[in-house]
Amino acid sequence: MDYITTREQLRSAFEATHEVAIRKVLRSMDEHSRRFIEKSPFLLIGSQDASGNGDVSPKGDFPGFVKILDSKTLAIPDRPGNNRLDTWENIIENPGVGLIFMIPGMNETLRINGEARLTLDADLCSKMQVNNRPAKAVLIVKVREVYMHCAKAFIRSKLWSPDTWAPRSDMPTLGQILKDQAELTGTANEFDNILDEAYQTSLW
């Protein structure tokens, strides 16, 4: 198989970039991107470590959980998780991040690229508390690019159309998957019960 190795090879295989796709990129958040972030309960964070190993991590909470500090600065709270800390460790080595914000039922997304730093600032963590539980940490993102992304991927995938969703029973439970992948002793039902308990008691 032949691979593309130069920008010239890549560009020769595609049509020219539409002018709108170039002009839509902003250097700070406008009223539309602000409103999108305020309505969004979910985003994906893409990061890489110093060696180029990539990671994409989901973050979700109540709409507006990401705070807009100013036109070029976002604050994203960290909630209890599995403590792998893949994204956070990547950012220590390489601050470049890419964010995709989503609003359920909306096919367009908001993309932000920028530089990130992690803080344990007690005052900020407290301000981003839920149920009197402060954020464990806060990711501060300095915006370098912000733009809307069109709906083609969501239209093609029919992501928000329930009639296209496969039955959940088509896939095993997470407890079963973890048991198999990590070669754990015990039953899948036991691991599912542990997960259900964590979902009930430690989301925040």
Secondary structure, 3 states (H helix, E strand, C coil): CCCCCCHHHHHHCCCCCCHHHHHCCECCCCHHHHHHHHHCCEEEEEEECCCCCEEEEEEECCCCCCEEEECCEEEEEECCCCCCCHHHHHHHHCCEEEEEEECCCCCCEEEEEEEEEEECCHHHHHHCCECCECCCEEEEEEEEEEEEECCHHHHHHCCCCHHHCCCHHHCCCHHHHHHHHCCCCCCHHHHHHHHHHHHHHCCC
